[in-house]
Amino acid sequence: MVVCMLTFSLGFAQGDVQNLIGANGASLENGLEQKGYTHIKTDKSGSDIYAYWWKSKNQTCICSRLSNNEVISIVKAMPFSCNKNVHGGAEHVTKYVDVQDIKGWYAPPAYEALRTRGFKELHRTNANGRTYTYWHNKETGQCVEIEEYKEDISSVNHFDSCNLYLK
């Protein structure tokens, strides 16, 4: 499942896009392009569609959520959600590996998919009948926490503290 909030949103998007809430998908696309946003990627989760948009002028990433072709929300997201890395006002494309698709998978093939995508398992722990594994991708610098319950992946979360487990 893909959720805008898992991209560590920074809150509601600026007022210049809030008037698009309630619009249909085509109106959203046209409206955002007119406001200087560029479409980066689209993910689907169930019947909802999550689209990520980047505005270079103010280095802003936003995520829109559509349900039944209606814009439900638009939130400001971290630059890495739009495959961007901003340092000192300079914009750089950041390689980013999407792993949200493994949620709900049976654990062994999910872990193999992580390895195939360049992740290495750093640490594993068990608590309350769940297994938590921490994975790091050296090339992208990404760190994720995977929660496994009854041999299925129940959540995939960005994790900021891989350095605790890096050797």
N, C-alpha and C positions, 0 to 999 in steps of 0.2 A: 504494500500500500504506500502510495506517495502522498505526502501531506506537506503543504507549504510550510507549516509550522516546524516541521523537522529540519527545515533548512535554516533554522534559527532566525526566524523573522524578527525584524526590529520594530514591529508594530504596524499600524495602519499606514498605507501608502499616502503620499502627499495628496492634498486636495485637488491637484490638477487631474487626477484620474478617478476620484471617488464618484464623479457623475456618471461613470460607466457601469456602476453596480446596477444590476437589473437589466442591462442591455443583453442583446443576443451575441453570439460568438463573432459574427461578421462585423457588427458594430464595434465590438471590443477591439478587434484587429485594426480596423480603420481608425478608430479613435486614438489608439496607442501610437500607431505609426504617424498620425498627424501631430502628436505631441512629442515626437522625436525618439520613440522607443523602437528597438529592434528585437524581433522575436529570436530567442536563443534555442529553446527546446520546449517540448510538450511531453508530459507523462500522463498516463491514465491509471486510475485506481477505481475499480468498480465502474459505476456509471459517471463518475466525476472526471473532469479533465483539468490538469494543472499546467498552465503555460507560464514560462519564465521570459521576462522582457528586460532589456538593458538600455539605459539612456546614458550615452557617453558624456553628454554635456555636463551632467552633475554626478556622473558615476554611480547611478542608482540601479539596483536590481529589484524588480517586483515580481510577485507571483500572483496570477489570477486563477480563481477556481470557478469552473463552470459546471453546473448540474442541469441536465435537460436543456442544454444550449443557452442557459441563462447565467450571467455573471453573478455569483454568490458573494465573492469577496475578492479584494485586491489588497495584498499586504506587501510591505517593504521586506526584502530578503537580503541576506548577506551576498556580497559580490561573488563568492565561490559558487553560489547556486546558479549564477549566470556564466559559469566558467571564466570568471575574471578574478584578478588579484590586483588590488590597488595599493600602491606604496608611494607615499609622498606625492600624491596627486597624479602619478603616472599609472596608466592602465596597462596591464599585461594579461594575456590570455593564459589561463591556468589549466593544466590538464586535470581533469576531474573524472573519476570513475563512478558511475551511478551504480549503487548496490541495493537500492530500495526494492528492486524486483524480486529479491530472494525471500522476502517476507511471505510466510505461508508455505514455503518449500519444505520438503523433507530435509533434515539437517545434512546428511552426508553429501548429496549433490550440491547443496547450497555452499558448503565449505569448499568443495572442489571448484565451484564457480568463482569463489573469492580468490583462491590460489591462481586460477587461470587469469584473473583480472589483475594480478600482481600483488595481492595481499598476502601477508605472512601472519600466522597466528602467534601472538605474543604471550597470552595468558589465558587461563581457563579457571573458573571457580564455580561452585555450586551453592545455591541458597534457596530455601523454600521450594524445593522440588524443581528448580529451574537451573539451567546451565548458562553461564555468561562467558562469552569468549571475546577477546579484544584483538583486533586485527589492524595491521599497519601496512600502508602502501608506501614504500620508500620513494618511488618515483614522483608520486603526487603529494606526499606528506599527509595523506588522509589517514585518519584513525577512526575505526568504528567499533561499537559495542553491539554484539549479537546476543539476543536472548533466545534461548531454546527451551521449549516446553513440550514434553511428551514427544520428543524427536522431531518437532517441527519448529521452524524459525517463527517466533512470535513477535519480535521487534528488531529493528535495525536503526541504530542511533549514532549520530556523530559523537565522537568522544574526544575531549580536549587534552587528556592526560596520558597519551601513549608513552611519553617520556618516562613514566613510572615503570614501564616494562621493557623499554629499549635497552639493549646491552651494548 
